[in-house]
Amino acid sequence: MSIQVINVTKNYSSQKALDAVSFTIDKGEVVGLLGPNGAGKSTLMKILTGFIASFDGEVLIDSDSVQEDLVSIQKNIGYLPESNPLYEEMYVLEYLSFIADIHQVNKASILKSIERVGLTLEGSKKIKELSKGYKQRVGFAAALLHDPHILILDEPTTGLDPNQLTEIRELIRDLGKDKLVLLSTHIMQEVDAVCSRVLILKEGKIVADKNLNDLKEQQAQVIEVEFDYQIEQRLFSAISNLRNSDSLGGNVWRLTFDTKKDMRSEIFDFSNQNGLKIIQLSEKNKNLESLFQELTN
């Protein structure tokens, strides 16, 4: 199972929501979709799930076109929209039975889905009586009812408390072992916790497509240090593995190293050798959050 997005463009009157977006996702990947508000994330997800049918370009789900084979494709997609629309006057089991009838799946699938998202004790309650976090779980259970090969999740952990957050993240990681998962989120820690890859959108364009393991391997070690005395930049050449030394004003320097070795001890040695005192020192390693800020600001 795979998703292929080929030069997809979507315009709303004079506004271009997506601009020639292309990427491929394969089974077994959990991909985080990041971007500032208005970047086009929700538009892209609605196109993938068939809620938006008019666009330029092509979307293929396992080689089948979304524009030509939508009904058969939707049978293999589970979608949790950001708004998570629910019939709040219905009981949890009643609502999920209603969704199960639409997908033509049996009662066993309902019970399995409820158990998987931790809703077993809430099944006899009305949806309106649930907390925001549990309402989110109802939407998650509905998306899983028909055991889809592809899960598309728009802000799936909205409203969850820390314990629920951990459980849902573990569930997403587990589902990613044999499904294709694409999730949109604003939470960088969530991407680090569950995703194998990240796509970053800005103004409707893909500005980064990174494997998270590769991103971590490529991270430079960045240390900011303030000395008690002003020094000349040339002195830093004595420190091994130094890529750049940048003055931040006053006696503060940003030192970038091409190594994973902790270079703080060498900075302390450098300070002693040059008769300096360190006022403050902190690591500022380049991570997903800094990459996001760099690409979207």
Residue, then its C-alpha position, 0 to 999 in steps of 0.5 A: m500500500s502506498i500514497q503517491v502525490i504528484n504535482v498537486t495544486k489547489n487554488y481557492s479563488s486567488q489563494k494557492a493552498l497547495d503548489a505542485v506538491s509531490f511525495t510518496i509514502d509507503k506501508g510501514e511509515v509513520v509520517g508527520l505533516l508539519g507546517p504553520n497555520g495556513a500552510g495547506k496541511s488540512t487541504l492536503m488531507k482532505i484531497l487524500t481522503g476525497f473530501i476535496a475532489s477538485f484539484d490539479g495534479e494526481v493522487l494515487i492510492d496503491s496505483d489507483s486514482v483518487q479522482e477515478d476510484l474514490v469509493s474503493i479507495q475510501k474503504n481502505i482509509g481511516y480518517l480522523p479530521e481535526s474537527n472530529p464531528l460526532y453525534e453527541e446525543m448518541y451513546v458511544l456504542e450506538y454511534l460506533s454501531f452506526i459507523a460500523d453499519i456504514h462500513q458493513v463490519n460486525k460487532a466484534s470489530i466495534l469491541k476490538s476498536i473500543e478496546r484498542v483506544g481505551l474506551t471500554l469503560e465509556g461505551s455506555k455513556k453519551i458522547k456529550e458526557l465525555s471529556k474532550g480527550y475521550k471524544q477524540r478517542v471515539g473519533f479514533a475508534a471510528a477511524l479504525l473500525h473497518d481495519p483500514h490499510i491507511l490512517i490519516l490523522d489530523e491533530p490526533t492527540t488534541g485534548l488528551d491528558p499526558n497519560q492518554l497522550t502516551e497511550i495514543r502515541e503508543l497506539i500510533r506507533d503500533l499501527g505504523k508497523d503494518k499500516l501507512v500513517l500520515l498525521s498532522t500535528h503542531i507538536m514537535q515532541e509528537v513527531d519525535a515520539v511516533c514518526s519515522r519521517v517528516l514533511i514540512l509545508k510552507e505556503g503550500k509547498i514542501v520545503a522539507d522531506k526528512n527521515l528522522n533518523d537521518l535528521k538526527e544523524q546530521q545534527a550538528q553539535v551547537i554550544e553557546v558560551e559566554f566568557d568573562y573577557q572578550i577574545e579574538q575569534r582566531l583563538f578558537s582554531a585550537i579546538s578540534n572538530l570546530r566548524n564555525s564560531d559566531s559572535l553573538g555580541g559581547n563575550v557570547w559565542r556560538l560554537t558549531f562542531d562536526t562531531k557527536k562527542d560532547m565538546r563541553s569538556e574541551i571548551f572548559d580546557f580551552s578556557n583554562q588554557n587562555g585564562l578565561k572564566i565561563i559565565q554560562l554555557s548551554e547546548k543548542n543542538k539543531n533539532l526538528e523544532s529548530l529545522f521547522q523554525e528555520l524553514t518556515n519563518 
